[in-house]
Amino acid sequence: MARKPVPAPTRPVDEDPTAPRFTRVVAVIVGLENYRKPKSGDALPSVAFAHADADAVSEAVQEIFKGLPADNVEIELMTDADASLAAVQDYLGYTIRNLSADDLFVFYYAGHGFHGAGGNRLSTYDTNRLNIADTTLSMRDALLEPLSQSACEQALIFIDACAEPFRDVVQSRDVIGNLDPDEVEEFLDSGWYLGAFLSCSPGEKSYPSNALGHGIWTHFLLEALEGRAPDALARDRWLTGESLQNYLRQEVPRYITREMSMRATQTPQAILSASNSFRIHYVAQPPAIPADAALAGIRLKNNSEYLEGTETGAIRSLDGFSRGYHKVPDRLSESADGWCNRLLANTVAEELQTLYQNARDVLGLKRKDLRKEADTLDAPAFRYIVETGQNPEDPSEYYITRRLELRQGWAAHREALDELFSDEFQRLVVQFDSMEDSFDALVDRLEDIGESSGGDVDDDDRDQRVTYSRDGASFTFDLKKRRLEIAFGRKSALDLVDAARRFQLGVGRSSPMLAGPATGRVNRDDDE
């Protein structure tokens, strides 16, 4: 096998340390999600999200090398019928022959791969499982050998494929046998830089994730390439071959363990040239995000917002409780809860009647402008709800929870609302239908925010609750109850709303009680 002479890399003293060692990027990206059905037999199993993976990698390459002249970034995206064996072989052959020493060559593949029939092989659109040897692409013949003999001195290969025997139902990127890293390692002493990244180790599968909408390995590859993964960067903020290798090897198994229900392992591999540390992409330090906007990256599908305050006390202290006749409950029950409601009914009725009369006076309302029910008072500027029962945390106590929802245009009645509502509320609550982050991802994100913006994080995975606290403010995310509780210590009702509105939250629905929804997507790196 012909070998290239070892280059003697030089760098002018005054060269920009963030500048890459190449002046042109040539990328060939193949995504095989669907395969042609042969005249006899079955087509290869489809590969979930292969199109999404290939499209996203293509966009990532375009984005991260946008500093180069547009004509110097060439990307060929081949999917399904466009990625026949003849088409891929011809395009790779032509492209590699025309590479120069200053080019970076990138090859990405999502589909079925295996080791067999004379080496590592990748499937193509017209691969026939009954004639594997003649209908698949040889990595050695079509990729590794031509690269080693070309003028190219730096190449990156990303293979999201794996290899187990055919299955009747395949939910991974697999076909026949194990991709063999030894074949790639033969090319590493040739003096040029080759970084080959494989999505899993021999005997393992490469899994997709419905939640991510990508292959798991490709998802984390994209996080690193696009600068959203600080842990993937070396200290000088370069994404290097080694830092990418370490990041993928850490994050992919972690995701499999935490987020996937099947018992499986997926351990990424990387085969890297030992001659030097290859710098793939420089990620500039993002502009500082104001601390009050740091939470905007936590995306919520909110459905309601209100102020909330809870009062508790001994059941024996309530009017209607007879010490010689009634017994204080020692356990929680529906009957005890209903009894507390009955004992508190007059108190609630008097409170709502007083609020009804005060609202008419200070807001200048007529009877027809208000609607009073057993536990609710509705007005044009607000809705007030009272809930009572047995304290879930202490069966010998009652609770009274008061909720105040401010409606559109409430600010025009600020002075009157200040008079009506004082300091009976402890928190502002945001109820949500869903959140983009899992509990573990949310804790990680809040810890990143704490490191960059200050603050403390306390989490309890038993209750799926995590609290981020800073400068007297606390934000408690309760994933079981699907609510965010925001507190600032004892404040009047509207001061509490004002304090919450200073924070930009990642809500998806406008609310008169919160700052407007964040525009655009705030990612993890932006939270720094």
TORDOPA-498015 format. One record per residue (C-alpha): residue number from 1; chain; x, y, z. Coordinates in steps of 0.5 Angstrom, whole numbers, padded with zeros to 4 digits, always signed. Layout:
# TORDOPA-498015
   num   chaine      c1      c2      c3
   NUM        A       X       Y       Z
...
# end
This chain:
# TORDOPA-498015
   num   chaine      c1      c2      c3
     1        A   +0000   +0000   +0000
     2        A   +0003   +0007   -0002
     3        A   +0004   +0012   +0004
     4        A   +0004   +0019   +0004
     5        A   +0010   +0023   +0006
     6        A   +0010   +0025   +0013
     7        A   +0008   +0033   +0013
     8        A   +0012   +0038   +0017
     9        A   +0006   +0042   +0019
    10        A   +0009   +0050   +0020
    11        A   +0005   +0055   +0023
    12        A   +0007   +0063   +0022
    13        A   +0008   +0066   +0029
    14        A   +0003   +0072   +0027
    15        A   -0003   +0067   +0025
    16        A   -0009   +0067   +0028
    17        A   -0010   +0062   +0033
    18        A   -0017   +0060   +0031
    19        A   -0016   +0059   +0024
    20        A   -0016   +0052   +0021
    21        A   -0011   +0049   +0018
    22        A   -0015   +0048   +0011
    23        A   -0018   +0053   +0006
    24        A   -0023   +0049   +0003
    25        A   -0028   +0044   +0006
    26        A   -0031   +0038   +0001
    27        A   -0036   +0034   +0004
    28        A   -0040   +0028   +0002
    29        A   -0046   +0026   +0006
    30        A   -0050   +0020   +0005
    31        A   -0057   +0018   +0009
    32        A   -0060   +0011   +0007
    33        A   -0067   +0011   +0010
    34        A   -0071   +0007   +0005
    35        A   -0068   +0001   +0001
    36        A   -0070   -0001   -0006
    37        A   -0074   -0008   -0006
    38        A   -0070   -0013   -0010
    39        A   -0074   -0017   -0015
    40        A   -0073   -0023   -0010
    41        A   -0073   -0023   -0003
    42        A   -0074   -0017   +0002
    43        A   -0071   -0010   +0002
    44        A   -0066   -0008   +0008
    45        A   -0070   -0006   +0014
    46        A   -0071   +0002   +0014
    47        A   -0067   +0006   +0018
    48        A   -0070   +0011   +0023
    49        A   -0068   +0018   +0022
    50        A   -0063   +0017   +0017
    51        A   -0066   +0023   +0013
    52        A   -0066   +0028   +0019
    53        A   -0059   +0026   +0021
    54        A   -0056   +0027   +0014
    55        A   -0060   +0033   +0013
    56        A   -0058   +0036   +0020
    57        A   -0050   +0034   +0019
    58        A   -0050   +0038   +0012
    59        A   -0053   +0044   +0015
    60        A   -0048   +0043   +0021
    61        A   -0042   +0043   +0016
    62        A   -0045   +0049   +0012
    63        A   -0046   +0053   +0019
    64        A   -0039   +0052   +0022
    65        A   -0035   +0053   +0016
    66        A   -0039   +0059   +0014
    67        A   -0033   +0063   +0015
    68        A   -0030   +0060   +0009
    69        A   -0032   +0063   +0002
    70        A   -0038   +0060   +0000
    71        A   -0035   +0057   -0006
    72        A   -0030   +0053   -0002
    73        A   -0035   +0049   +0002
    74        A   -0038   +0044   -0003
    75        A   -0043   +0039   +0000
    76        A   -0046   +0033   -0004
    77        A   -0052   +0030   +0000
    78        A   -0054   +0023   -0003
    79        A   -0060   +0020   +0000
    80        A   -0064   +0013   -0002
    81        A   -0065   +0013   -0009
    82        A   -0059   +0018   -0011
    83        A   -0055   +0014   -0006
    84        A   -0054   +0007   -0011
    85        A   -0048   +0003   -0011
    86        A   -0045   +0006   -0017
    87        A   -0047   +0013   -0016
    88        A   -0043   +0013   -0009
    89        A   -0037   +0010   -0012
    90        A   -0037   +0014   -0018
    91        A   -0038   +0021   -0014
    92        A   -0033   +0019   -0008
    93        A   -0028   +0017   -0013
    94        A   -0028   +0023   -0017
    95        A   -0028   +0028   -0011
    96        A   -0022   +0024   -0008
    97        A   -0018   +0025   -0014
    98        A   -0019   +0032   -0014
    99        A   -0017   +0034   -0007
   100        A   -0011   +0038   -0005
   101        A   -0007   +0038   +0001
   102        A   -0011   +0044   +0004
   103        A   -0017   +0041   +0003
   104        A   -0021   +0038   +0009
   105        A   -0025   +0032   +0007
   106        A   -0031   +0030   +0011
   107        A   -0035   +0023   +0010
   108        A   -0042   +0022   +0014
   109        A   -0046   +0016   +0013
   110        A   -0052   +0014   +0016
   111        A   -0055   +0007   +0014
   112        A   -0053   +0000   +0015
   113        A   -0046   -0002   +0016
   114        A   -0042   -0009   +0017
   115        A   -0036   -0013   +0017
   116        A   -0036   -0018   +0012
   117        A   -0034   -0020   +0005
   118        A   -0027   -0018   +0005
   119        A   -0027   -0012   +0010
   120        A   -0032   -0006   +0012
   121        A   -0038   -0005   +0008
   122        A   -0043   +0000   +0008
   123        A   -0050   -0001   +0005
   124        A   -0053   +0003   -0001
   125        A   -0060   +0004   -0004
   126        A   -0059   -0002   -0008
   127        A   -0056   -0007   -0003
   128        A   -0059   -0014   -0004
   129        A   -0058   -0018   +0002
   130        A   -0057   -0024   -0002
   131        A   -0051   -0021   -0006
   132        A   -0048   -0017   +0000
   133        A   -0041   -0018   -0003
   134        A   -0043   -0014   -0010
   135        A   -0048   -0009   -0008
   136        A   -0045   -0006   -0002
   137        A   -0039   +0000   -0002
   138        A   -0032   -0003   +0001
   139        A   -0029   +0003   +0006
   140        A   -0022   +0000   +0004
   141        A   -0023   +0001   -0004
   142        A   -0028   +0007   -0004
   143        A   -0026   +0011   +0001
   144        A   -0019   +0009   +0005
   145        A   -0015   +0007   +0000
   146        A   -0016   +0013   -0005
   147        A   -0016   +0018   +0001
   148        A   -0009   +0015   +0003
   149        A   -0006   +0016   -0004
   150        A   -0009   +0023   -0006
   151        A   -0006   +0030   -0004
   152        A   -0011   +0030   +0002
   153        A   -0008   +0031   +0008
   154        A   -0014   +0031   +0013
   155        A   -0020   +0027   +0013
   156        A   -0026   +0026   +0018
   157        A   -0030   +0020   +0017
   158        A   -0037   +0019   +0021
   159        A   -0040   +0013   +0021
   160        A   -0047   +0012   +0024
   161        A   -0048   +0005   +0023
   162        A   -0047   -0002   +0027
   163        A   -0047   -0009   +0025
   164        A   -0051   -0015   +0028
   165        A   -0055   -0021   +0024
   166        A   -0061   -0019   +0020
   167        A   -0067   -0019   +0025
   168        A   -0074   -0020   +0023
   169        A   -0076   -0013   +0027
   170        A   -0070   -0008   +0027
   171        A   -0070   -0002   +0031
   172        A   -0062   +0000   +0030
   173        A   -0057   +0001   +0024
   174        A   -0055   -0006   +0023
   175        A   -0054   -0011   +0018
   176        A   -0049   -0017   +0018
   177        A   -0043   -0017   +0022
   178        A   -0038   -0012   +0026
   179        A   -0035   -0006   +0023
   180        A   -0028   -0007   +0024
   181        A   -0023   -0002   +0027
   182        A   -0017   -0005   +0025
   183        A   -0018   -0004   +0018
   184        A   -0018   +0004   +0019
   185        A   -0012   +0003   +0024
   186        A   -0008   +0001   +0018
   187        A   -0008   +0008   +0015
   188        A   -0006   +0012   +0021
   189        A   +0001   +0011   +0020
   190        A   +0001   +0015   +0013
   191        A   +0003   +0022   +0016
   192        A   -0004   +0025   +0014
   193        A   -0009   +0026   +0019
   194        A   -0015   +0021   +0019
   195        A   -0020   +0021   +0024
   196        A   -0025   +0016   +0024
   197        A   -0031   +0016   +0028
   198        A   -0036   +0010   +0029
   199        A   -0043   +0010   +0033
   200        A   -0042   +0004   +0037
   201        A   -0037   -0002   +0038
   202        A   -0037   -0009   +0035
   203        A   -0043   -0013   +0037
   204        A   -0047   -0007   +0039
   205        A   -0053   -0003   +0036
   206        A   -0053   +0004   +0034
   207        A   -0060   +0006   +0036
   208        A   -0065   +0012   +0034
   209        A   -0069   +0016   +0039
   210        A   -0076   +0018   +0038
   211        A   -0075   +0024   +0043
   212        A   -0069   +0027   +0039
   213        A   -0071   +0025   +0032
   214        A   -0064   +0023   +0031
   215        A   -0060   +0017   +0032
   216        A   -0057   +0018   +0039
   217        A   -0050   +0018   +0037
   218        A   -0051   +0023   +0031
   219        A   -0055   +0028   +0036
   220        A   -0049   +0028   +0040
   221        A   -0045   +0029   +0034
   222        A   -0049   +0035   +0032
   223        A   -0049   +0038   +0039
   224        A   -0041   +0038   +0039
   225        A   -0040   +0040   +0032
   226        A   -0045   +0046   +0032
   227        A   -0042   +0049   +0039
   228        A   -0048   +0047   +0044
   229        A   -0044   +0042   +0048
   230        A   -0038   +0046   +0052
   231        A   -0036   +0039   +0055
   232        A   -0034   +0037   +0048
   233        A   -0029   +0043   +0047
   234        A   -0022   +0043   +0049
   235        A   -0019   +0048   +0054
   236        A   -0018   +0053   +0048
   237        A   -0025   +0052   +0045
   238        A   -0023   +0048   +0040
   239        A   -0027   +0042   +0038
   240        A   -0021   +0037   +0037
   241        A   -0021   +0030   +0035
   242        A   -0019   +0028   +0042
   243        A   -0025   +0032   +0045
   244        A   -0030   +0030   +0040
   245        A   -0028   +0022   +0042
   246        A   -0028   +0023   +0049
   247        A   -0035   +0027   +0049
   248        A   -0039   +0022   +0045
   249        A   -0036   +0016   +0049
   250        A   -0039   +0020   +0055
   251        A   -0045   +0022   +0053
   252        A   -0048   +0017   +0048
   253        A   -0048   +0011   +0054
   254        A   -0050   +0016   +0059
   255        A   -0057   +0018   +0055
   256        A   -0058   +0010   +0053
   257        A   -0058   +0009   +0061
   258        A   -0062   +0015   +0063
   259        A   -0067   +0016   +0057
   260        A   -0068   +0009   +0054
   261        A   -0072   +0003   +0056
   262        A   -0068   -0003   +0053
   263        A   -0063   -0006   +0056
   264        A   -0057   -0004   +0052
   265        A   -0050   -0001   +0051
   266        A   -0048   +0003   +0045
   267        A   -0040   +0005   +0046
   268        A   -0038   +0010   +0041
   269        A   -0031   +0009   +0038
   270        A   -0026   +0013   +0035
   271        A   -0019   +0012   +0031
   272        A   -0015   +0018   +0031
   273        A   -0008   +0019   +0028
   274        A   -0003   +0019   +0033
   275        A   +0002   +0024   +0029
   276        A   -0002   +0031   +0032
   277        A   -0008   +0033   +0035
   278        A   -0013   +0035   +0030
   279        A   -0017   +0042   +0031
   280        A   -0024   +0041   +0027
   281        A   -0028   +0047   +0029
   282        A   -0027   +0053   +0034
   283        A   -0033   +0055   +0038
   284        A   -0032   +0063   +0040
   285        A   -0034   +0064   +0047
   286        A   -0042   +0066   +0046
   287        A   -0044   +0073   +0049
   288        A   -0046   +0073   +0056
   289        A   -0053   +0072   +0057
   290        A   -0056   +0077   +0062
   291        A   -0058   +0073   +0068
   292        A   -0065   +0074   +0068
   293        A   -0065   +0071   +0061
   294        A   -0061   +0065   +0063
   295        A   -0068   +0061   +0064
   296        A   -0071   +0062   +0057
   297        A   -0067   +0056   +0054
   298        A   -0072   +0052   +0059
   299        A   -0078   +0051   +0054
   300        A   -0085   +0050   +0057
   301        A   -0092   +0049   +0054
   302        A   -0095   +0053   +0059
   303        A   -0103   +0053   +0060
   304        A   -0104   +0057   +0066
   305        A   -0101   +0062   +0071
   306        A   -0103   +0065   +0078
   307        A   -0101   +0067   +0085
   308        A   -0102   +0062   +0090
   309        A   -0101   +0062   +0098
   310        A   -0103   +0057   +0103
   311        A   -0105   +0058   +0110
   312        A   -0105   +0052   +0115
   313        A   -0107   +0051   +0122
   314        A   -0110   +0046   +0127
   315        A   -0117   +0043   +0125
   316        A   -0118   +0043   +0133
   317        A   -0118   +0051   +0132
   318        A   -0123   +0052   +0127
   319        A   -0130   +0054   +0129
   320        A   -0135   +0048   +0129
   321        A   -0130   +0044   +0132
   322        A   -0133   +0041   +0139
   323        A   -0127   +0039   +0143
   324        A   -0131   +0034   +0147
   325        A   -0135   +0031   +0141
   326        A   -0130   +0031   +0135
   327        A   -0124   +0027   +0134
   328        A   -0117   +0030   +0131
   329        A   -0116   +0026   +0125
   330        A   -0109   +0022   +0125
   331        A   -0109   +0020   +0118
   332        A   -0111   +0022   +0111
   333        A   -0118   +0020   +0108
   334        A   -0123   +0023   +0104
   335        A   -0128   +0024   +0109
   336        A   -0123   +0028   +0114
   337        A   -0122   +0032   +0107
   338        A   -0129   +0033   +0106
   339        A   -0130   +0035   +0114
   340        A   -0125   +0040   +0113
   341        A   -0129   +0043   +0107
   342        A   -0135   +0044   +0111
   343        A   -0132   +0047   +0117
   344        A   -0128   +0052   +0113
   345        A   -0135   +0053   +0109
   346        A   -0137   +0059   +0113
   347        A   -0130   +0062   +0113
   348        A   -0129   +0062   +0105
   349        A   -0136   +0065   +0104
   350        A   -0135   +0071   +0109
   351        A   -0128   +0072   +0105
   352        A   -0131   +0072   +0098
   353        A   -0137   +0076   +0100
   354        A   -0132   +0081   +0103
   355        A   -0128   +0081   +0097
   356        A   -0134   +0082   +0093
   357        A   -0136   +0088   +0096
   358        A   -0129   +0091   +0096
   359        A   -0128   +0090   +0089
   360        A   -0135   +0093   +0087
   361        A   -0132   +0099   +0091
   362        A   -0125   +0100   +0089
   363        A   -0126   +0098   +0082
   364        A   -0133   +0101   +0081
   365        A   -0136   +0095   +0079
   366        A   -0144   +0093   +0078
   367        A   -0146   +0087   +0081
   368        A   -0147   +0084   +0073
   369        A   -0139   +0085   +0072
   370        A   -0138   +0080   +0078
   371        A   -0139   +0073   +0079
   372        A   -0139   +0070   +0086
   373        A   -0139   +0062   +0087
   374        A   -0138   +0058   +0093
   375        A   -0130   +0058   +0092
   376        A   -0129   +0063   +0086
   377        A   -0130   +0070   +0085
   378        A   -0129   +0073   +0077
   379        A   -0128   +0080   +0076
   380        A   -0126   +0083   +0069
   381        A   -0119   +0084   +0072
   382        A   -0118   +0078   +0076
   383        A   -0120   +0071   +0078
   384        A   -0120   +0069   +0085
   385        A   -0120   +0062   +0088
   386        A   -0120   +0059   +0095
   387        A   -0119   +0051   +0096
   388        A   -0119   +0048   +0102
   389        A   -0118   +0041   +0105
   390        A   -0114   +0037   +0110
   391        A   -0107   +0038   +0110
   392        A   -0103   +0033   +0106
   393        A   -0097   +0034   +0110
   394        A   -0100   +0033   +0117
   395        A   -0107   +0030   +0118
   396        A   -0109   +0034   +0124
   397        A   -0108   +0040   +0120
   398        A   -0113   +0044   +0115
   399        A   -0110   +0048   +0109
   400        A   -0113   +0054   +0105
   401        A   -0110   +0055   +0098
   402        A   -0112   +0062   +0095
   403        A   -0110   +0063   +0088
   404        A   -0111   +0070   +0084
   405        A   -0110   +0070   +0076
   406        A   -0109   +0077   +0073
   407        A   -0113   +0078   +0067
   408        A   -0111   +0082   +0061
   409        A   -0111   +0089   +0062
   410        A   -0110   +0088   +0070
   411        A   -0104   +0094   +0070
   412        A   -0110   +0099   +0068
   413        A   -0113   +0097   +0075
   414        A   -0106   +0097   +0079
   415        A   -0108   +0101   +0085
   416        A   -0114   +0098   +0086
   417        A   -0111   +0091   +0086
   418        A   -0106   +0093   +0091
   419        A   -0111   +0095   +0095
   420        A   -0115   +0089   +0094
   421        A   -0109   +0084   +0095
   422        A   -0104   +0084   +0100
   423        A   -0099   +0079   +0102
   424        A   -0103   +0073   +0102
   425        A   -0099   +0070   +0096
   426        A   -0092   +0066   +0097
   427        A   -0091   +0064   +0090
   428        A   -0093   +0065   +0082
   429        A   -0094   +0058   +0079
   430        A   -0094   +0057   +0072
   431        A   -0098   +0050   +0070
   432        A   -0095   +0047   +0064
   433        A   -0097   +0041   +0059
   434        A   -0090   +0039   +0058
   435        A   -0083   +0041   +0058
   436        A   -0078   +0039   +0053
   437        A   -0072   +0037   +0058
   438        A   -0073   +0031   +0062
   439        A   -0071   +0031   +0069
   440        A   -0064   +0029   +0068
   441        A   -0063   +0034   +0063
   442        A   -0066   +0040   +0067
   443        A   -0062   +0039   +0073
   444        A   -0056   +0039   +0068
   445        A   -0058   +0045   +0065
   446        A   -0060   +0049   +0071
   447        A   -0053   +0047   +0074
   448        A   -0050   +0050   +0068
   449        A   -0054   +0056   +0069
   450        A   -0051   +0056   +0076
   451        A   -0044   +0056   +0074
   452        A   -0045   +0061   +0069
   453        A   -0050   +0066   +0073
   454        A   -0049   +0064   +0080
   455        A   -0054   +0061   +0084
   456        A   -0055   +0054   +0087
   457        A   -0059   +0048   +0085
   458        A   -0062   +0042   +0089
   459        A   -0066   +0036   +0086
   460        A   -0070   +0030   +0089
   461        A   -0071   +0025   +0083
   462        A   -0076   +0021   +0088
   463        A   -0081   +0027   +0087
   464        A   -0078   +0030   +0080
   465        A   -0077   +0037   +0083
   466        A   -0071   +0041   +0082
   467        A   -0070   +0048   +0085
   468        A   -0065   +0054   +0082
   469        A   -0064   +0059   +0087
   470        A   -0060   +0066   +0086
   471        A   -0061   +0073   +0090
   472        A   -0067   +0071   +0094
   473        A   -0071   +0068   +0088
   474        A   -0072   +0061   +0087
   475        A   -0075   +0057   +0081
   476        A   -0078   +0050   +0083
   477        A   -0079   +0046   +0077
   478        A   -0084   +0040   +0079
   479        A   -0085   +0035   +0073
   480        A   -0090   +0030   +0077
   481        A   -0095   +0036   +0078
   482        A   -0092   +0040   +0072
   483        A   -0092   +0046   +0075
   484        A   -0086   +0052   +0076
   485        A   -0086   +0055   +0083
   486        A   -0083   +0062   +0083
   487        A   -0082   +0065   +0090
   488        A   -0078   +0072   +0092
   489        A   -0080   +0072   +0099
   490        A   -0085   +0076   +0102
   491        A   -0088   +0081   +0097
   492        A   -0094   +0084   +0096
   493        A   -0098   +0081   +0090
   494        A   -0096   +0085   +0085
   495        A   -0089   +0086   +0087
   496        A   -0089   +0079   +0086
   497        A   -0092   +0079   +0079
   498        A   -0087   +0085   +0078
   499        A   -0081   +0081   +0080
   500        A   -0083   +0075   +0076
   501        A   -0084   +0079   +0070
   502        A   -0076   +0081   +0070
   503        A   -0074   +0074   +0068
   504        A   -0075   +0071   +0061
   505        A   -0078   +0064   +0061
   506        A   -0078   +0059   +0056
   507        A   -0086   +0059   +0056
   508        A   -0089   +0058   +0049
   509        A   -0096   +0062   +0051
   510        A   -0097   +0069   +0052
   511        A   -0099   +0071   +0059
   512        A   -0101   +0077   +0062
   513        A   -0097   +0075   +0069
   514        A   -0090   +0074   +0065
   515        A   -0085   +0077   +0061
   516        A   -0087   +0075   +0053
   517        A   -0085   +0068   +0050
   518        A   -0077   +0068   +0048
   519        A   -0076   +0069   +0041
   520        A   -0072   +0064   +0038
   521        A   -0069   +0058   +0041
   522        A   -0064   +0059   +0047
   523        A   -0059   +0053   +0047
   524        A   -0055   +0050   +0053
   525        A   -0049   +0054   +0050
   526        A   -0053   +0060   +0050
   527        A   -0054   +0060   +0057
   528        A   -0047   +0061   +0059
# end
